[in-house]
Amino acid sequence: MNSFKDIFERYSWQEIKEKLAKVTLSDVVYSLQKKNKTIEDFLHLISPAAAQQLERMAVMAQAITQKRFGKTIQLYAPLYLSNECQNICTYCGFSLDNTLKRKTLSDTELMIEATALKAMGVNHVLLVSGEANKIVGVPYFVNAVRKLRSHFANISIEVQPLSEEEYLELHREGVHSVLVYQETYHQEVYKEYHPKGKKSNFHFRLDTPDRIGRAGIHKIGLGVLLGLEDWRVDSFFNALHIDYLQKEYWKSRFSVSFPRLRPAEGIIEPNFIMDDKDLLQLICAYRIWNEDLEISISTRENEKFRDHIISLGATAMSAASKTNPGGYAVDVESLEQFEISDERSMEEVKNSIRKAGYDPVMKDWDPAYSGFKKN
């Protein structure tokens, strides 16, 4: 059975870091001129040397995105189901060692939240929870999807890593996409950020996208938590992972997200500061390297940056997000997973997208495309 682990172990974190430092401006220009880009070209485009070509990269990213995706931005919103978690993660407000009010939505509360989202025009919902298998395990997720699938055109999940059989079950129930982040590919320090809980198993998490792919999920989303380790090295490994997955599970679509470490209860300060110019370079590099990749920007980013990135590579954005269970209508005071930065309403974000000459899209998928019938 194929696994990304086999490819991952051929590379060294330190060697990639040294390669990035050695990239020259001529290497960058050569990669920009190539028709078919490789993972080596991506490494060139995220290097310090490539910062000198950022304006050119932005122009290229804009043209490629418009050619492939048109002038559209898909909008979605997260729906937090629970902040229960059995992991200790040094960067997360839901961490087991944080003293906070724990909450898991009941069926009634779930539908109240869904009603609030529908009132905002949301048709694509991302279900999110802490990692607590006994409290919010697969039976809970199956029940939630069954209750929500007649109300939303697109249901995605961002929950604890599951088995292939469990992903198959959720796929049959109507889950369209699964997001899972390695957080960092720096195996030597991974345990320091995840000292306790199932998430501390580096390789089990690393193999998760393979299990998702084998289950036939329509879309797989990856990313790293920007701020834990060197963003350039981590992003290289994330792109390497995507490159492998696209070849192995070619029937699935793929997306990448860019969560930068944000303030939250009891978390560490970022080890590596990534400024807006760095993030713009990374987004442009992904778009130039991979024309088919969907690029998602969350409300972790401020409204100025999000407005700017509309025309430079983004294909999807969250909006009006609440990162606590019940945050839209049920329990607005429960603790957030992290602070959002863009606090505009859904309509305000839509207006900004239109102002940029793009169309906000609330629905780009229908279960009928896969033969799934809503109850």
C-alpha positions as CSV (number, residue, x, y, z in Angstrom):
1,M,0.0,0.0,0.0
2,N,1.5,3.3,-1.1
3,S,2.1,6.0,1.5
4,F,3.6,9.5,1.5
5,K,5.8,8.4,4.4
6,D,8.0,6.6,1.8
7,I,8.6,9.9,-0.1
8,F,8.9,12.0,3.1
9,E,11.7,9.9,4.5
10,R,13.9,10.6,1.4
11,Y,14.2,14.2,2.4
12,S,15.9,16.0,5.2
13,W,14.6,19.2,6.9
14,Q,18.1,20.6,7.2
15,E,19.0,19.8,3.6
16,I,15.9,21.6,2.3
17,K,16.7,24.5,4.5
18,E,20.2,24.7,3.0
19,K,18.9,24.3,-0.5
20,L,16.5,27.2,0.0
21,A,19.4,29.4,1.1
22,K,21.4,28.6,-1.9
23,V,18.7,29.4,-4.5
24,T,19.9,32.3,-6.8
25,L,17.9,34.9,-8.7
26,S,18.7,33.1,-12.0
27,D,17.2,29.9,-10.5
28,V,14.0,31.8,-9.8
29,V,13.8,33.4,-13.2
30,Y,14.4,30.0,-14.9
31,S,11.6,28.4,-12.9
32,L,9.2,31.3,-13.7
33,Q,9.9,30.8,-17.4
34,K,9.3,27.0,-17.4
35,K,6.0,25.8,-18.8
36,N,5.6,22.7,-16.6
37,K,6.6,23.4,-13.0
38,T,8.1,20.8,-10.7
39,I,8.5,20.6,-6.9
40,E,12.0,21.9,-7.4
41,D,10.5,25.0,-9.1
42,F,8.2,25.5,-6.1
43,L,11.3,25.4,-3.8
44,H,12.8,28.2,-6.0
45,L,9.7,30.3,-5.8
46,I,9.5,30.2,-2.0
47,S,13.2,31.0,-1.5
48,P,14.5,34.3,-0.1
49,A,15.9,35.0,-3.6
50,A,12.4,34.9,-5.1
51,A,11.3,37.9,-3.0
52,Q,13.0,40.0,-5.7
53,Q,10.6,38.7,-8.3
54,L,7.4,39.2,-6.2
55,E,5.8,41.7,-8.4
56,R,6.3,39.5,-11.5
57,M,5.0,36.5,-9.5
58,A,1.8,38.4,-8.5
59,V,1.0,39.3,-12.1
60,M,1.5,35.7,-13.1
61,A,-0.6,34.3,-10.2
62,Q,-3.4,36.7,-11.1
63,A,-3.4,35.6,-14.8
64,I,-3.2,31.9,-14.0
65,T,-6.1,32.1,-11.4
66,Q,-8.4,34.0,-13.8
67,K,-7.7,31.5,-16.6
68,R,-8.3,28.5,-14.4
69,F,-11.0,29.6,-12.0
70,G,-12.4,32.8,-13.5
71,K,-13.1,35.9,-11.4
72,T,-14.9,34.1,-8.6
73,I,-14.4,33.6,-4.9
74,Q,-16.2,30.8,-3.1
75,L,-17.5,31.8,0.4
76,Y,-18.0,29.4,3.3
77,A,-18.3,29.5,7.1
78,P,-17.0,27.2,9.8
79,L,-19.5,25.6,12.2
80,Y,-17.8,24.6,15.4
81,L,-19.4,21.5,16.9
82,S,-17.3,21.1,20.1
83,N,-14.3,22.4,21.9
84,E,-13.7,19.2,23.8
85,C,-10.2,17.9,23.1
86,Q,-8.0,15.1,24.5
87,N,-4.8,16.5,23.0
88,I,-2.3,18.9,24.5
89,C,-1.2,21.3,21.8
90,T,0.9,24.3,22.8
91,Y,-0.7,26.6,20.1
92,C,-4.4,25.8,20.5
93,G,-7.1,27.3,22.7
94,F,-8.9,24.0,22.9
95,S,-5.8,22.2,24.4
96,L,-6.7,19.8,27.2
97,D,-4.6,21.6,29.8
98,N,-6.5,24.9,29.3
99,T,-9.1,25.6,31.9
100,L,-12.2,26.6,29.9
101,K,-15.8,26.0,29.5
102,R,-16.2,22.9,27.3
103,K,-19.2,22.7,25.1
104,T,-20.6,20.2,22.5
105,L,-23.6,21.2,20.5
106,S,-26.8,19.2,21.0
107,D,-29.0,18.4,18.1
108,T,-31.2,21.4,18.9
109,E,-28.2,23.7,19.2
110,L,-26.8,22.4,16.0
111,M,-29.9,23.4,14.1
112,I,-30.0,26.8,15.7
113,E,-26.5,27.4,14.5
114,A,-27.4,26.1,11.0
115,T,-30.4,28.4,10.9
116,A,-28.2,31.4,11.7
117,L,-25.7,30.5,9.0
118,K,-28.5,30.0,6.4
119,A,-29.8,33.4,7.3
120,M,-26.4,34.8,6.3
121,G,-26.7,33.0,2.9
122,V,-24.1,30.3,3.8
123,N,-24.5,27.2,1.6
124,H,-21.0,25.7,2.2
125,V,-20.3,24.8,5.8
126,L,-17.1,23.5,7.4
127,L,-17.8,21.3,10.5
128,V,-15.0,21.7,13.0
129,S,-14.3,20.1,16.4
130,G,-11.6,19.4,18.9
131,E,-10.2,15.9,18.9
132,A,-12.2,13.9,21.5
133,N,-13.2,10.6,20.0
134,K,-15.5,9.5,22.8
135,I,-17.5,12.7,23.0
136,V,-17.3,13.8,19.3
137,G,-16.5,10.7,17.4
138,V,-17.8,9.3,14.1
139,P,-21.4,8.6,15.4
140,Y,-21.7,12.2,16.4
141,F,-20.4,13.4,13.0
142,V,-22.7,11.1,11.1
143,N,-25.6,12.4,13.0
144,A,-24.6,16.0,12.4
145,V,-24.1,15.5,8.7
146,R,-27.5,13.7,8.4
147,K,-29.2,16.7,10.0
148,L,-27.4,19.3,8.0
149,R,-27.2,17.8,4.5
150,S,-30.6,18.9,3.4
151,H,-29.8,22.5,4.4
152,F,-26.4,23.0,2.8
153,A,-25.1,22.2,-0.7
154,N,-21.6,21.5,0.5
155,I,-20.4,19.9,3.8
156,S,-16.7,19.8,4.7
157,I,-15.1,18.6,7.9
158,E,-12.0,19.5,9.9
159,V,-11.9,17.0,12.8
160,Q,-9.5,14.4,14.3
161,P,-7.8,12.0,11.8
162,L,-10.0,8.9,11.2
163,S,-9.6,5.5,9.7
164,E,-10.2,4.8,6.0
165,E,-13.5,3.0,6.9
166,E,-14.7,6.0,8.9
167,Y,-13.9,8.4,6.1
168,L,-15.8,6.0,3.7
169,E,-18.8,6.1,6.1
170,L,-18.8,9.9,6.2
171,H,-18.4,10.1,2.4
172,R,-21.5,8.0,2.0
173,E,-23.4,10.3,4.3
174,G,-22.5,13.3,2.1
175,V,-19.2,14.8,3.3
176,H,-17.7,16.5,0.3
177,S,-14.2,17.4,1.6
178,V,-11.9,16.8,4.5
179,L,-9.3,19.2,5.8
180,V,-6.3,17.9,7.8
181,Y,-3.2,19.9,8.7
182,Q,0.1,18.3,9.7
183,E,0.8,21.6,11.6
184,T,4.5,21.1,11.0
185,Y,6.5,18.5,9.0
186,H,9.5,19.0,11.3
187,Q,9.4,15.6,12.8
188,E,12.2,16.2,15.4
189,V,10.3,19.0,17.1
190,Y,6.7,17.8,16.4
191,K,6.4,16.2,19.8
192,E,7.3,19.4,21.6
193,Y,4.2,21.0,20.2
194,H,2.0,17.9,20.8
195,P,3.2,16.4,24.1
196,K,0.0,14.4,24.9
197,G,-2.8,12.8,23.0
198,K,-3.3,10.9,19.8
199,K,-2.1,13.9,17.8
200,S,1.4,13.4,19.2
201,N,1.7,10.4,16.8
202,F,3.5,12.1,13.9
203,H,3.2,9.3,11.4
204,F,-0.5,8.5,12.0
205,R,-1.3,12.1,11.2
206,L,1.1,12.1,8.2
207,D,-0.7,9.1,6.7
208,T,-4.2,10.6,7.2
209,P,-4.5,12.2,3.6
210,D,-3.7,8.7,2.2
211,R,-6.6,7.3,4.1
212,I,-8.8,10.2,2.9
213,G,-7.8,9.6,-0.7
214,R,-8.4,5.9,-0.6
215,A,-11.9,6.6,0.8
216,G,-12.7,8.6,-2.4
217,I,-13.3,11.9,-0.8
218,H,-14.0,14.6,-3.4
219,K,-11.6,17.2,-2.0
220,I,-8.6,17.0,0.4
221,G,-7.3,20.1,2.1
222,L,-3.8,20.5,3.5
223,G,-1.8,23.2,5.2
224,V,0.8,23.9,7.9
225,L,0.5,26.2,11.0
226,L,2.6,29.2,9.9
227,G,4.6,30.4,12.9
228,L,5.7,27.1,14.4
229,E,8.7,26.4,12.3
230,D,10.5,27.9,9.3
231,W,7.6,28.6,6.9
232,R,9.6,28.0,3.8
233,V,10.8,24.5,4.8
234,D,7.4,23.5,6.1
235,S,5.7,24.8,2.9
236,F,8.1,22.8,0.8
237,F,7.1,19.6,2.6
238,N,3.4,20.5,2.4
239,A,3.7,21.0,-1.4
240,L,5.7,17.7,-1.7
241,H,2.7,16.1,0.1
242,I,0.2,17.6,-2.3
243,D,2.3,16.7,-5.3
244,Y,2.3,13.0,-4.2
245,L,-1.4,13.0,-3.4
246,Q,-2.4,14.5,-6.7
247,K,-0.6,11.7,-8.6
248,E,-1.8,9.0,-6.3
249,Y,-5.5,10.1,-5.9
250,W,-6.0,11.9,-9.2
251,K,-9.8,11.7,-9.0
252,S,-9.8,14.0,-5.9
253,R,-9.4,17.8,-5.9
254,F,-7.0,19.5,-3.6
255,S,-6.8,22.7,-1.6
256,V,-4.2,24.5,0.5
257,S,-4.8,26.8,3.4
258,F,-2.5,29.2,5.2
259,P,-3.3,29.4,8.9
260,R,-1.0,31.9,10.6
261,L,-0.6,31.4,14.4
262,R,-3.2,33.7,16.1
263,P,-3.8,34.7,19.7
264,A,-5.7,32.2,21.8
265,E,-6.0,31.2,25.4
266,G,-2.8,29.8,26.9
267,I,-0.9,29.4,23.6
268,I,2.8,30.0,22.7
269,E,4.1,32.9,20.8
270,P,5.1,32.3,17.2
271,N,8.6,30.9,16.8
272,F,8.9,32.3,13.3
273,I,7.3,35.6,12.2
274,M,5.8,35.5,8.7
275,D,4.9,39.0,7.5
276,D,2.3,39.8,4.8
277,K,4.9,40.0,2.1
278,D,6.1,36.5,2.9
279,L,2.5,35.1,2.8
280,L,1.9,36.8,-0.5
281,Q,5.0,35.2,-1.9
282,L,3.9,31.8,-0.7
283,I,0.4,32.1,-2.2
284,C,1.8,33.2,-5.5
285,A,4.3,30.4,-5.5
286,Y,1.6,27.8,-5.0
287,R,-0.5,29.2,-7.8
288,I,2.3,29.4,-10.3
289,W,3.5,25.9,-9.4
290,N,0.0,24.3,-9.5
291,E,-2.7,25.8,-11.6
292,D,-5.4,23.4,-10.4
293,L,-4.8,23.8,-6.7
294,E,-7.6,25.6,-4.8
295,I,-6.3,28.3,-2.4
296,S,-8.3,29.2,0.7
297,I,-7.9,32.3,2.9
298,S,-9.4,32.3,6.4
299,T,-10.5,35.1,8.7
300,R,-7.2,34.7,10.6
301,E,-6.0,37.3,8.1
302,N,-7.0,41.0,8.3
303,E,-9.5,42.5,5.9
304,K,-6.8,44.6,4.1
305,F,-4.8,41.5,3.2
306,R,-7.9,39.5,2.3
307,D,-9.1,42.2,0.0
308,H,-5.7,42.4,-1.7
309,I,-5.4,38.7,-2.2
310,I,-8.8,38.4,-4.0
311,S,-7.2,39.0,-7.3
312,L,-3.8,37.3,-6.6
313,G,-4.6,33.6,-6.3
314,A,-7.3,33.0,-3.8
315,T,-10.3,30.8,-4.8
316,A,-12.1,30.5,-1.5
317,M,-12.6,32.5,1.7
318,S,-14.3,32.0,5.0
319,A,-16.4,34.9,6.2
320,A,-18.2,36.1,9.3
321,S,-16.5,33.2,11.2
322,K,-17.0,32.2,14.8
323,T,-14.4,29.8,16.2
324,N,-16.4,28.7,19.3
325,P,-19.2,26.1,19.5
326,G,-22.5,27.9,19.4
327,G,-20.8,31.2,18.5
328,Y,-23.4,32.3,15.9
329,A,-26.5,32.1,18.0
330,V,-26.4,29.6,20.9
331,D,-23.5,30.5,23.2
332,V,-21.6,33.5,22.0
333,E,-19.4,33.6,25.2
334,S,-17.9,30.1,24.9
335,L,-14.1,30.2,24.4
336,E,-12.8,30.6,20.9
337,Q,-10.2,28.3,19.4
338,F,-8.3,31.5,18.2
339,E,-9.1,35.1,17.6
340,I,-10.2,36.0,14.1
341,S,-8.8,39.1,12.4
342,D,-11.4,40.0,9.7
343,E,-14.6,40.6,11.7
344,R,-16.7,41.8,8.8
345,S,-20.2,40.4,8.1
346,M,-20.9,38.1,5.2
347,E,-22.5,40.9,3.2
348,E,-19.5,43.2,3.8
349,V,-17.1,40.5,2.5
350,K,-19.4,39.9,-0.5
351,N,-19.3,43.7,-1.3
352,S,-15.5,43.8,-1.1
353,I,-15.3,40.9,-3.5
354,R,-17.7,42.6,-5.9
355,K,-15.7,45.8,-5.6
356,A,-12.6,44.0,-6.7
357,G,-14.5,42.9,-9.9
358,Y,-15.1,39.3,-8.7
359,D,-18.2,37.3,-8.0
360,P,-18.9,35.9,-4.6
361,V,-20.1,32.3,-5.0
362,M,-22.1,30.6,-2.2
363,K,-22.5,27.3,-3.9
364,D,-20.1,25.5,-6.4
365,W,-21.1,21.9,-5.7
366,D,-24.3,19.9,-5.6
367,P,-24.6,16.4,-4.1
368,A,-26.4,15.3,-7.3
369,Y,-23.0,15.5,-9.1
370,S,-21.9,12.4,-7.2
371,G,-25.2,10.6,-7.3
372,F,-25.9,11.4,-3.6
373,K,-29.5,12.1,-2.8
374,K,-30.4,14.3,0.2
375,N,-33.1,13.0,2.6
